[in-house]
Structure formats: structure tokens, C-alpha cells
Amino acid sequence: MFFICGKERRRDDGSVLARFSGQEIHQGYPGRMHGGVVSGIMDETMGRAVMFNGSDVWGVTVALELRFKQPVPLFVELTAVGRVVKDRGSYFEGAGEMLLPDGTVAVEAKGKFWKLPLGEIADFDTDREQWRVVPDA
């Protein structure tokens, strides 16, 4: 089971999309998702977007900034979208949004990420683990 890192889907425009529903364990204020959980989800979604530029690199967070525009409710399907907006060689800049079920933007995010091969980040068995982005169906 994954807490934040899980399976995201790549879209035709190169962005990454993740859908999820916050549960009681993710609560901050009653009925609302904790801002730290939202931050982690946005960080992960933007950081994975670099994987589609043809290289075997992952994004490691250097800076993260979020703007909370609406409360993020629990128990409804939310959508997180992340994309690379600038590729700067050894790092990239990402942007993303968390969308409510009606498409309203609840959170805007941007960040900077170092580009590193997975082998330099963590011990990882790609045959055993399912920690990857899969193509959208």
C-alpha cells in the first residue's frame, strides 16, 4: 500500500494525472484533507512528470510552493495534474493543480526538482516494486 507515492497516469500532452479520495486518516480540519497530505500529493505528481522526456531520471524536490484556493474535501474523487514547465538541464520546474470533482481548481502548485537516476535516489527493485507511472489507457 502506498501513502502518497503510487500509480499515476501519463496523458497525451505529457502531463501526469492521479485520481484519489482522501480518507479520515488524511484529515486536517473536520471533513478537509490536511495541507501536508495535499502538498505531498502535488509534489509527487509534478516530480513524476519528468519521466516522459525519454531519459531514465526522476525528480527530487528542491523547492515546493502551493496556493490553496478552495478547501480540499475528504471522501470525493480528486484529480491531481502535474507537468514540466521548464527543463533546465540538471533540474526542471514543474507546475500542477488539484481539481475538485466539478473541475474547480482547489490547489495550484509549482516546484523545482533535481533530475537524478533512480539508482542514485534509493535502493529499488523494478521487477518487484510497482512504483512507476503507467501510460493512460
C-alpha positions as CSV (number, residue, x, y, z in Angstrom):
1,M,0.0,0.0,0.0
2,F,1.2,3.5,-0.9
3,F,0.6,6.6,1.2
4,I,1.5,9.2,-1.4
5,C,3.7,7.6,-4.0
6,G,1.6,5.3,-6.2
7,K,0.5,4.9,-9.7
8,E,-0.1,8.0,-11.8
9,R,-1.2,8.1,-15.4
10,R,0.6,9.9,-18.3
11,R,-1.6,11.9,-20.6
12,D,-1.0,12.7,-24.3
13,D,0.2,16.2,-23.5
14,G,3.0,14.8,-21.3
15,S,1.4,15.7,-18.0
16,V,0.8,13.2,-15.2
17,L,-2.6,12.6,-13.7
18,A,-3.5,10.9,-10.4
19,R,-7.0,10.4,-9.0
20,F,-7.7,9.6,-5.4
21,S,-10.2,10.1,-2.5
22,G,-8.9,11.4,0.8
23,Q,-10.0,9.3,3.8
24,E,-10.4,10.1,7.5
25,I,-6.7,9.3,8.2
26,H,-5.8,12.2,5.8
27,Q,-8.0,14.7,7.7
28,G,-6.7,18.1,8.9
29,Y,-9.8,20.0,10.0
30,P,-13.0,18.1,10.1
31,G,-14.1,17.0,6.6
32,R,-11.0,18.6,5.0
33,M,-7.7,17.0,3.7
34,H,-4.6,18.0,5.7
35,G,-2.5,20.6,3.8
36,G,0.6,18.4,4.3
37,V,-1.0,15.5,2.6
38,V,-2.1,17.7,-0.3
39,S,1.5,19.1,-0.6
40,G,2.9,15.5,-0.7
41,I,0.4,14.5,-3.5
42,M,1.2,17.6,-5.6
43,D,5.0,17.2,-5.0
44,E,4.8,13.6,-6.2
45,T,2.6,14.3,-9.2
46,M,4.8,17.1,-10.5
47,G,8.0,15.2,-9.7
48,R,7.0,12.3,-11.9
49,A,6.3,14.4,-15.0
50,V,10.0,14.4,-16.0
51,M,9.9,10.7,-16.6
52,F,8.4,11.2,-20.1
53,N,11.2,13.2,-21.7
54,G,12.9,10.0,-22.9
55,S,15.5,9.7,-20.2
56,D,15.7,7.5,-17.1
57,V,15.6,10.3,-14.5
58,W,13.3,11.1,-11.6
59,G,12.6,14.4,-9.9
60,V,13.9,15.1,-6.4
61,T,12.3,18.1,-4.7
62,V,14.3,21.2,-4.2
63,A,11.5,23.7,-3.7
64,L,7.7,23.5,-3.4
65,E,5.1,26.2,-3.4
66,L,1.3,25.7,-3.1
67,R,-1.6,28.1,-3.2
68,F,-4.8,26.8,-1.6
69,K,-7.7,28.3,-3.4
70,Q,-10.6,26.1,-2.1
71,P,-10.9,23.6,0.8
72,V,-10.0,20.1,-0.2
73,P,-12.8,17.7,0.9
74,L,-12.5,14.1,2.0
75,F,-14.4,11.2,0.5
76,V,-14.7,12.5,-3.0
77,E,-12.6,11.7,-6.1
78,L,-10.0,14.4,-6.6
79,T,-7.6,14.8,-9.5
80,A,-4.0,15.9,-9.3
81,V,-2.2,17.0,-12.5
82,G,1.5,17.8,-12.9
83,R,3.7,18.9,-15.8
84,V,7.2,20.0,-16.6
85,V,7.1,23.7,-17.5
86,K,10.9,24.4,-17.8
87,D,13.7,22.0,-18.4
88,R,17.0,23.5,-17.1
89,G,19.5,20.7,-17.7
90,S,20.2,19.3,-14.2
91,Y,16.9,20.3,-12.8
92,F,13.4,21.1,-14.0
93,E,10.5,23.3,-12.9
94,G,7.0,21.8,-12.5
95,A,3.5,23.1,-12.1
96,G,0.2,21.4,-11.3
97,E,-3.3,21.6,-9.9
98,M,-5.6,19.7,-7.7
99,L,-9.1,19.6,-9.1
100,L,-12.4,19.1,-7.3
101,P,-15.0,16.7,-8.9
102,D,-16.6,19.6,-10.8
103,G,-13.2,20.7,-12.3
104,T,-12.7,23.7,-10.0
105,V,-9.0,24.2,-9.1
106,A,-8.6,23.8,-5.3
107,V,-4.8,24.0,-5.2
108,E,-2.2,25.4,-7.6
109,A,1.4,24.1,-7.2
110,K,4.8,24.8,-8.5
111,G,8.2,23.4,-7.7
112,K,11.8,22.8,-8.6
113,F,13.3,19.3,-8.9
114,W,16.8,17.9,-9.4
115,K,16.9,15.3,-12.1
116,L,18.6,12.1,-10.9
117,P,18.6,8.4,-12.0
118,L,16.6,6.2,-9.6
119,G,19.7,4.3,-8.7
120,E,21.1,7.4,-7.1
121,I,18.0,8.2,-5.1
122,A,17.1,4.9,-3.4
123,D,17.5,1.1,-3.4
124,F,14.8,-0.1,-5.8
125,D,13.9,-3.4,-7.4
126,T,12.0,-2.5,-10.6
127,D,10.9,-6.2,-11.1
128,R,9.4,-6.4,-7.6
129,E,8.1,-2.8,-7.0
130,Q,5.2,-1.1,-8.7
131,W,6.4,2.4,-8.0
132,R,6.1,3.9,-11.6
133,V,4.0,5.9,-13.9
134,V,1.9,3.9,-16.3
135,P,0.6,5.0,-19.8
136,D,-3.0,6.3,-19.8
137,A,-5.5,3.8,-21.3
